Structure formats: C-alpha cells, structure tokens
Amino acid sequence: MTESAGARPRLYQTPSSYYSMIARLALAEGGIAYERVFVDIHYRLSQQQPDYVRINPGMTVPTLVLADRVLVQSRDIAEYALGAASDPETKDWVDLHYGYPIEELTFGGILARNPLARIMIPKRLEAARRQLLAHAAHNPDLASVYEARAAVFAGRIKAFEPDAVVALSKRRRTEAIGFMDRLEQTLRDGRPVLVPPAYGVADVVWTVFLGRMEFAGLGDEIPRRPALARYWRAMQARPGFSAADIWTKFHIGRLIGGILGIGRG
Ligand SMILES: N[C@@H](CCC(=O)N[C@@H](CS)C(=O)NCC(=O)O)C(=O)O
C-alpha cells in the first residue's frame, strides 16, 4: 500500500473485487476524481495489516478515505458518489442486491466445478484465519477486531465444505436467475435506467451484478431476456463502465500483475 499527499479521495481497492467494482463504477459515474490504492487481498492478505485495519476494522475492500471521514461499505461509497437512495424503489433494489452473498455464487461455483480449488480454497481460508489470530496476538489493541474477523473466516470454511458447497452453489445460481427474471420484468416497459428518470445507485450495483453473471458462467441467461439484454448493452456502453474496469471474465495475468505491482491498481 502506498500513501500520497493531496486532497483527492483515496480508494483502497482490489481490481478483481466485486465490491471494489461497485465503488469504482459509482465514482466514475459521479465524476469524482480519486486516487486508487491497490490492496492485495488474495496473496499478501494486506487487508489484515494493522495499518489498514486502523482505517477499516472490517478488513475489506473497498475503503474510501475522504478529507473528513472514511467510508468502509461499497453502498455508502456509491451513495456518496451518486446521492442516497431516497425513493423506495431504489432502496428496494439496492437492499435486494446487498441481501445476496455474491461470494457464495462465485466461490461456490468454482468449488463445485474444480477439484483443485476444493483443496486450495479451504487451505487459503484456514491460513487467513490463522494469520488473523496471529495478528490478534501481536496487536493487543486490535485483538477483538481480529478475533471477530477470524470467526467470519471460520464460518466461510464451514460454508465451503465440499459436501455443502454443491447445494449452496445451486441455490445461489437459482436465486441469481430469479433476480434476472425480476430485472427483466421491470425493464420490459423500455425504461433506460432501473429507476427513472436518472441513472443511480441501483444501476451501479445491478450493472456490477450482471458483470458477475458473465464472470460466473451465467452470462447466457442475459440474452434470453430481451429487456435485460438491452439494458446490459446500454450500461456497458456508458463511459463510466470502461473507466471502472468491471471484470466480466477472469484475468489471471492481471490478477498476478496486480499482486506483483506491475498492473494498474
Ligand atoms: N459489505 C462490504 C463487503 C466488502 C467485501 O466483502 N469485500 C471483499 C472483496 S469483494 C473483501 O474485502 N474480501 C477480503 C476478505 O474478506 O478478507 C462492502 O459492500 O463494501
């Protein structure tokens, strides 16, 4: 992690991270200039470093550091950039999105299909849990936050047990397809954005969700729904979409490049 002076907001983020994409898209759409700081959440587990934990005790990305406050939830960052979801329709769409554990779709799918991942991912989760406990022992002032985070990882290890994961991934896929049906029904009247009249937070989160559908092998479900397909094309054509670097497929080279510090943050 690098620090630099200046009044621009600093976004601690990871290129491949779903919730970082939400932050990047919202900031791009909101026209907010900011500096990206790369956090290696996969290999170095930099989100667990004490200096990061002091900024974001939840130990997740993204984190937006503003002159007068720190935002540690992608939803808050999106609402900062584009305005809070004040109407009930926007709020319902955003609540629906955040009620869904997207990582269970992504990792559940990988684990259900890939025997090597079934060995590697639980090992990585266990290593992360142990490192959290080691941090707790070395940083007494942060022990309670480290222990709380270790408990979250223990839960993940359980959720991703080989026997549980196939059923879990099936359930998350069915739910995701249900969301696409719901989007299709809403968009069928030809509306250009999810909650007219203006582009907003609901469009940000559901655009990143559709990107994740492509990424997770559910992309074929989009063209089967004409209104959703039209909306997805329109969202991808927006300048903010390319600026935000939304991953619709897995880029192993960029993942490694980021970790080695040779990619763009
Ligand atoms: N509720 C948070 C969730 C953030 C989140 O789960 N971020 C993931 C990456 S997409 C993360 O930081 N994972 C690293 C970890 O759990 O150690 C938000 O919306 O910002």
The ligand as a Tripos MOL2 file, in Angstrom:
@<TRIPOS>MOLECULE
LIG
   20    19     1     0     0
SMALL
NO_CHARGES

@<TRIPOS>ATOM
      1 N1        -20.0480   -5.0190    2.7950 N.3       1 LIG1
      2 C1        -18.7850   -4.7440    2.1740 C.3       1 LIG1
      3 C2        -18.2300   -6.0500    1.6050 C.3       1 LIG1
      4 C3        -16.8500   -5.8950    1.0730 C.3       1 LIG1
      5 C4        -16.1980   -7.2390    0.7520 C.2       1 LIG1
      6 O1        -16.6880   -8.3130    1.1320 O.2       1 LIG1
      7 N2        -15.0500   -7.1760    0.0680 N.am      1 LIG1
      8 C5        -14.2890   -8.3740   -0.2490 C.3       1 LIG1
      9 C6        -13.7750   -8.3090   -1.6680 C.3       1 LIG1
     10 S1        -15.0620   -8.2610   -2.8900 S.3       1 LIG1
     11 C7        -13.0700   -8.4240    0.6410 C.2       1 LIG1
     12 O2        -12.5300   -7.4090    1.0210 O.2       1 LIG1
     13 N3        -12.5890   -9.6250    0.9490 N.am      1 LIG1
     14 C8        -11.3680   -9.8160    1.6820 C.3       1 LIG1
     15 C9        -11.5880  -10.5420    2.9760 C.2       1 LIG1
     16 O3        -12.7330  -10.8780    3.2890 O.co2     1 LIG1
     17 O4        -10.5900  -10.7760    3.6590 O.co2     1 LIG1
     18 C10       -18.9440   -3.6890    1.0810 C.2       1 LIG1
     19 O5        -20.0330   -3.6380    0.4800 O.co2     1 LIG1
     20 O6        -18.0280   -2.9050    0.8500 O.co2     1 LIG1
@<TRIPOS>BOND
     1     1     2 1
     2     2     3 1
     3     2    18 1
     4     3     4 1
     5     4     5 1
     6     5     6 2
     7     5     7 1
     8     7     8 1
     9     8     9 1
    10     8    11 1
    11     9    10 1
    12    11    12 2
    13    11    13 1
    14    13    14 1
    15    14    15 1
    16    15    16 2
    17    15    17 1
    18    18    19 2
    19    18    20 1
@<TRIPOS>SUBSTRUCTURE
     1 LIG1         1 GROUP 0 **** ****
